[in-house]
Amino acid sequence: MKSYTVRVADARQSLDEIIEFLARIFGPSYHEALPIQDTLVRAEPTTKPENFVTARSSDGTLIGLVRIVERDIRVRRTVLHCGGLSSISVHPEWRRCGVNRDMMRVAGASMTARGMHLAYLHGRRALDGYYTQFGYSCMNRYLDLEVPSLPDANALCLDPWHPAEAKRIDRLYKQCYGALSGSIVRTEGIWDFLIARNASLKGACSILLGSRAQDKRPIGYIVRSGDRVTEVAVPERVFPNLAAALNRLGVRKISIH
């Protein structure tokens, strides 16, 4: 039987070791994945030793990892301090040995001991219900909405944003999502992380500022990833113009969670 230990990391934990491990696990190309994982770990504002749960073989080799991402989430009129589980990974040679089960157990105990109100995760195994054994429920997958498009009068323009407009985008986010139960409270640090993450994807992901064609006044924004949009914050009155504006950009789907 293979021997391993699972524990919360301490100050001696090397971020370089974690980043290299994640790049090899998530790929598909190590050299392409390395800068992306580097940004995801180093730019994350809550990266600290106690937010890593590691599994190591008897010789000290890193064989598994769970990363805790701290976020404040609005639930009705309350804000809950939550732990999001990310980068859940096990080396292929150690899968089906109970490593992930033990890491999930330690991560849950750590978040409880630190007073977090809620744990959530975005997993790749939503359909088979794998994570329900750890107490997670209400699991779902991303839904793709096909975007029909008809010619319009170019009423809505979508243009690349500039970092100087970060505060404006934050205001637009709050206007759209501020009262929505389940929305994340986005601090300046979280916005910096999201912007750095988008930049690391080398054009595959971008923020576009929406404005009215007649006066170019910003009224909303979208987050584009390839041929789909993953976040929309625009007033309801311009919904009829949104599909055509996305079509001009080559966007075919809106992915919502």
Helices and strands as residue ranges (DSSP letters): E 4-8, H 15-26, H 30-42, G 49-51, E 52-57, E 62-75, E 78-90, G 92-94, H 99-113, E 118-121, G 130-134, E 143-146, E 156-160, G 163-165, H 166-177, H 188-200, E 205-212, E 218-225, E 228-233, G 236-238, H 239-248, E 253-256
